[in-house]
Structures are given as C-alpha cells and as structure tokens.
Amino acid sequence: MSVWATAFAAVVAFMGIGLVDPILPSIAQGLNATPSQVSLLFTSYFLVTAVAMLITGWVSSRIGGKRTLLAGLTLVIVFAALAGTSTSVAELVGFRAGWGLGNALFVATALAVIVGAASGGAESAIILYEAALGLGISAGPLVGALLGDWNWRAPFFGTATLMAVGLVLIVTLLKAPPRPAARTGLTAPIRALAHGGLSTTAFTALFYNFAFFTVLAFTPFILHMSPYGIGAVFFGWGVCVALSSVFAAPPLQRKIGSVNVLHLALALLAVFQIGIALSGHAGIIVFTVLSGIPIGLNNTVFTEAAMEVSDAPRPVASAGYNFVRWMGGALAPFIATELGEEIGVAVPYALGALCCLVGMAILYVRRHHLRALSRVDDDHTMHDAAPVPTY
C-alpha cells in the first residue's frame, strides 16, 4: 500500500508536466502574452526542479523520506492553487517556479521510496515509477483540456485538489522508511557526476530532454486546435509513452542491451521530429503521437541506467542525474519557441533532431563508461531464463 500510495501521488505530480499543454494558447490569449513568454511556464518549472534536485538528498537524509514527500506535496498544492489566481504571465511563471521546487522534493524522493519499498526489486520498481510517469503525462493533457475548456485557471486548482488527495494517502498509508545511516552532503550529487558512467548518462539525457520538451512545449502552438483537440493529441502521445516504457523497454533491453535501446530510441525520435518539421497538419499530429514511443523507451532506460551505472547511492545518483537532465527541459521550451517565432516552425524540430544525434554521439564516444549496464542486462537475462522453482 505504501508503494501504491506513492505511485498515485507520482501520477498526479507528473500530470503537472502535461497539464498546461492544451491550455498554452488559451493562457497566451487570456494574459495577452506571446508564445515565448508562455513557454517560460516550463522553463521556470524545470530550472527550479533541476537546481532543487541538488538538495533533495540533503533534505531527505535529515528529515526522512516521508516528511520530504509531504513537504514537496504541500509546496505543489500551495503553488498550483496560487497559479490559478495569477493575473499576469510573470506571476504565473513565478508560481510555477515554486511548484517546481515542490516537484523536485517529491519526485526525487518518490523514486527512492518506491525502489526501497517495492518487493519485486529495483527493475520492477523503476518500471512502476515510469508507468506512473507515463500515466500522469497522458492524463495531464486530458485533465488540462477538460478543465481548461471551461477556464484556463481551472486545471491549476484541479491539480491542487488531486495533490491534496495524494498527500492524505501518503500520510495515512506510507510507513516512514528508515533514514540513511549517513547524512547526504550538499555536494554529493555533483561529486557523483565525476563517475564516467553517470555523467555520460546524464549529459546524453540532457540532449534527449531538449528534444523531448521541444515536442511537448512548442507543438501546441502549431496544432491550431481547441484545448480538447490538443488534449486528445497529447493523450495519444502519453499513451504511447506509457505503453512503450512499461511493455517495450524491458524486453528490448534484454534482447539488444540498454545502450542499443538508447541509440534506437534517439534515432527514432530524431526521425519523428523531422517528420513534424516537414509535414502538414495531419502529419504533425501523427508524428507527435508516434514520438511518444521513443520517449517512453528513453525514459525507462535512462532512469534505470542512472540508478545502476555507478556505485553512488541511488538517491544521490538520481539527484545528480536529474540536475543535469532537467536542464534540457528548462532550456528547450523557451529556445524552441523563440526559434519558431523568429525563424520558422520547422527550426525547433530540426534542432531537436540534432540534439538526438549529439546524444547518440556521446553514447558512442563514451561507450566504455557504460560497461556496467551490459552486466546489468546480462543479470536480467539470466534472471528471466532461470527455471521457475517447483514446490
């Protein structure tokens, strides 16, 4: 029950990522803002999330995982509700930044709590976590569209309400996990990035996340659809994210190895981004939905790689990895939207495809740092091949 309570709250937390997608044009219209100004909703959120990742281990090792989860949930509830009261883009961007702080405290700790509490081992726990991510990302646009069609402020109040439900579940169902024997230092996540495997994974994920959030943050402006239409497109996209992360990534890892899955997924995402750039309206919809497949593959494999590739404690490795990779989520929305406004709508996707190729190049050049992932893949394969004991 502890795991499921945390997973439910994680679903709601990840809903906050895709929640604003269907209402971005409505927010721009309602607050008399340009698309690039509205894109700062993503930038402030992920920039604060990235930096705050550096303190999550320091906080949780002092007050405990459960209290850290509750602190993060409380901040999200407060700032999501405040976002619904915004009278300007500047206010909304600021409240989203506070939301990002709460999200960082919750998300980084939730993964560690789920991995620690789940009985099926780290791989199963990570798949559950990624399933929560996929479900949240797919449900977010639907909730945003449903409430946003009534009023663009409503999705923010809706998120605050759902997060309050999550907080009650965590309070009542989550048994406080034991605190770490040693307290985590503030510089531990940065020091962890000195490991070649973790830094390779993190910086590859930075370029991947730039491509990922180019699709998520800029595409609503070129779809020229109602909130319901945008919500439907990104619901389909989110379903592809969820299904591929849970059902496609694990068998592919066992068959061709984690690093090869990353190469395959990055190449597919580059192809789909070029497809968006060169297509008409129908093609944009199709390629946007299909881009969820490589994004789901990447999310699962990158997360597992960050947990397994180094000898750092999982919370510390997660914090260092997320600090670097969320920078891609912070940079992409504003840069992509500015390029789309100033040069042309195809340019952001061309840059996103280029980022995928850069990520593949990093994986190839630094492949010797990722040998530990091959051993993990071998362990998974041997585990699957082992005979089932009879009693």
N, C-alpha and C positions, 0 to 999 in steps of 0.2 A: 504493500500500500504506500510505503514511503516513496518507492520508485515511481509509481503511477501518479501520485500527487505532484511530485516534482516534474514529471513529464507533462502533465496537464498545464502546469504553470509555464513550462517552457514553450508549449504550443502557443499560449497567449502572448508570451514575450516575443516570439518570432512573428506572430501576427502583426506586431507593430512595424516590422520592416516593410511588408507589402500593403499595409493598411492604407497608406496615403497615396498609393499608386493610382487608383481610379479617380481620386479627387484632386490630383495635382492641377489639372486645368481649371477645376472649379475653385480651388484655393487662389490660383492666379487671378481669376476673374473677380472673386469676392473681395480680395485685398488689393486689387489694382496693381498686381506685380507681374514682372516678366518671368518667363520660364527659368532663366538662370537664377533669379532671386529665389524662386520657389525651390529650386534644386538644393539650396542651402539647408533645407529641412533634412536632407540626407547627410550633407557634409557635416553639419554641426553634430548630428546624432552619432555618426560613425567616428568623427575625430575625437570626441569626448570618450566614446566607447573604447577606442584604441588606446588612448593615453591612460584611461582608468584601469585598463587591464593590468597595468604595471603594479597597481596597489591591491588588486583583488586577493592575491595570496597573502600579502602582509596583513590585510584586514581579517581574512578568514582564519588565519593561523592564530589570531589573538582573541577573536570573539566567537569563533566556531562557525562551521558551515551553515547551520540552520539560521543563526542570527544574521549572517551575511546575506542569505537568501531573502530573509524577511526585510532587511534594510533595503536591498535592491528593489523588491516588490513595492515597498512603501514609496520609494522615490518615483518609481514608474507611475503609480497611482496618482500621486500628487501632481507630477508634471504633465501627465496625459490629460488630467482634468483641467489644469491651467491652460494647456494648449487649446482646449476647446473654448476658452474665454478670450483668446487673442484678438486684438483689434488692428494689428499690423504684422507684416512679414517679420520684422525684427523681433517682435515679441514671440511669435511662433517659433522662429529659429532658436531663440534663447531657451524656450521651454523644451524644445526637442533636445537641446544640449543636456539639460538636466535629466531628461528621460534617458539619454544615452549613458549617463553615469549610473543610474539605477539598473539599466540593462546590462552593463558590464559586470556589476557586482553579482547580479543574478545569473547571467549566462555562464560566466567562467566557473562559478561555484556549482551550478546545476550539473554540469558535465562531471565534475569530480564527485559530487554526491551520488549521481546515478551510477557511475562506474564503481564506486565504493559499496553501494547498497545492493546492486543487482546480483542475482545468484548465478547468472549464466556466463560470467566472465566479461572481460573488457570489450571484446569484439561485439558481443550481443548488446552490451550497454551502449556502445557508441552507435550501433545501428538504431537502437531505440531513440537515442538522442537525435540522430539525423532524421528519423521518422517524425519526431516532434517538430524539427525544423521544417521539413517538407510540408507537413500538415498545416503548420502555422503560416508558412509563406503562401500556401494555396488558399487557405481560408481567409487570410487577411484581405486580399482584393475583393472577395465576395462580401465580407462584412463592411469593408470600406464603401463598396458600391451601394449596398442595401441602405446603409445609414446615410451615406454621402449624397444620395439622390434626394433625400429629404432636406438635409442641411449639411454643409461641409464640416461643421463643428461636431456633429453627432458621433462620427467614428472615434473621436478622441474621448468623449465621455463614455462610449461603449467599451473602449479598451480599459479605461479606469475601472469600470464596473467588473469586467471579467477578471482583471488582475486582483481585485478585491476578493473575488471568489477563490482565486489561486492562493492568495495569502491565507485565507481561512483554512484551506486544505493543508497547506504547509504547516500551519500552527497546530492543527489537530491530528494529522496523520504522519508527519515526518518525525521519526525518532532522531534526536540530535546525534550526528555522527561524532566519534571521538576526535578531539583536537589533535593535530600533528604533534609528535613528540618534540620537535624543534620548531621554533617560530621562523617564518619565512622573512628574509630581509628584503628591503625595498629594491635592491639592485639585483636580486636573484634572477628575475626573468631576463634581464639584459645579459647577465653573465651566462645564462643558459644558452643564449643565442650564439655564444662562441663555439658551440658544438657544430661541426660542419654539416651534419645531417639535419639538425633542427633549423639552422639558418638557411640551408638550401630549400627545405620545405616551406619555410615562412616567406622567403622572398619570391619563390615561384608562386605561392598563393597570393602575394600582393598583386602581381601582374594579372593573375587569374581573376581576382576580385575586381580589378579595374574593368575587365571585360564584362564580368557578371553584372556589375551595377551600372554599366553603360546601358545594358538591356533594360534593367529594372527602372532606372530613373529617367531616361530620355525617351524611351519608346511611347509612353502615354501621350506625349505631345505630338507625335507624328501619326497616331492612330486616328485622330479626329473622330472620336466616338463618345457616346454618353458614358457616365460613370458605370452603368450596367454593362455596356459593351466592353469597356476597358477591364472591368472586373472579371467578365467572362473569359477574356483572352488570358489574363494572368492567373485565373483559376486553372485553366487548362495547362498553362506553363507550370504552375505549382504542383499539379497532379503528376506531371512528368518528373519534376524534381523529386517528389516523394517516392514514386514507384521505382525510379532508377537508383535512388540512394539505398533503398531497402532491399530490392529484389534483384537488381542487375549488378551493383557494385561488388558484393561479396563473391558471387560465383566467378565474375570476371577476374577478381584479384587472385583467386585460387587457380584459374586457368592460365592467365598470362602474366601475373605478377602486378604488384601495386604500381610500380613505376611505369610499366607499359600501359596500364589503365589511365594514368595521368596523361601520358602522351596522346593516347587515343581520344580522351575527353577534350583535351585542349585543342587538338586538331579539329574535332567536330564543332566545337564552339566557334572556332575561327571561321569555319565554312558557313555556319548558320549566321554569323554576324555579317559576312559578305553577302549572304542571301538577303538579309534585311536591307542592306545598303543598296542593293541593285534591283529590288523587287517593287512592284506596285502594291496597292493596299492589301489585296488578298495574300500576296507573298509575304508581306510584313507580318501578318497575323500567323501564317503557317510557320515561318521560321522562328518567330518569337516563342510560340508554343513548343516547337521542337528543341529550342535551346535549353529547355528545362532538363532534357535527358543528359547532356554532358555536365550541366551544372550539378545535378544530383550525384552523378558519378564522382565528380571532383570533391564535392562536399564531404562525402563519406571517406574517400581515400585520403584526402588531405588531413582530415581530423584524426583518423587512425594513425597516419604517418607521424603527425606531430606528437601523439601520445607514445609511440613505440620506437621512434628512430634514435632517441637519445637516452641517457641514463638519468636525466633530471626527473625529479618527482613530477607526476602528471599535472598537478595544479600549476607548478612553476613553468613546465614546458608549454602548457596551454596558454598561460598568460603571455609569455614571450612570443609565441606563435601568433596569437590573436592581436597583440600590439602591432606587429608588422603587417599582417594580412588585412586588418580593418583599415589601414591607411589607404589601401586601394579603394575600399568602399567610401572613404571620405573624399578622395581626390576625384574619382570618376564622375559623380553626378554634376558637379559644377563645371569641370573641364569639358565634359561631353556636351552639356547644354550650351555652353559658350561657343564651342566649335560649331554646333548645329545651327545656332542663331547667326553667327558671323560669317561662316563659310558655306555650309551646306549640310543637309541632314544625313548624307552618306558618310561624312568625315568621321563622326564619333565611332561608327561601327568599323570603319577601316582601322582606326586607332585601336579599338578593342581587339580586332583580329591580330594586329601587330603585337599587342601585349601577350596574346596567347602564344604566338611564335617565340617571343622573348622568353616566356615561361618554359617552353619546350627546350630552348637552347640552354637555359640554366640547368634544367634536369639532366641534359646530356653532358654538358661540360663538367658538372659536379656529381656525376653518377657514382663515383667511388665513395662519396659520403653517404650513400643510401643503401649500402650493402646490408645493413641491419634489417631493412624492410624485406629483403629476399629471405632472410632467416625466418621472419615472422610469417611470410607467405607459406614457406615450407612447413612451419608448425601447424598452420591452419589446414593445409592439405593433408598432412599426416593425421591430424585430428579427425577430419572428415572421413578419411579412408579406414580409420581404425574400426575393427569389428564391434558390433554392439554386444555388450556382455549379456549373458542369459543367467537367470537365477532360478 
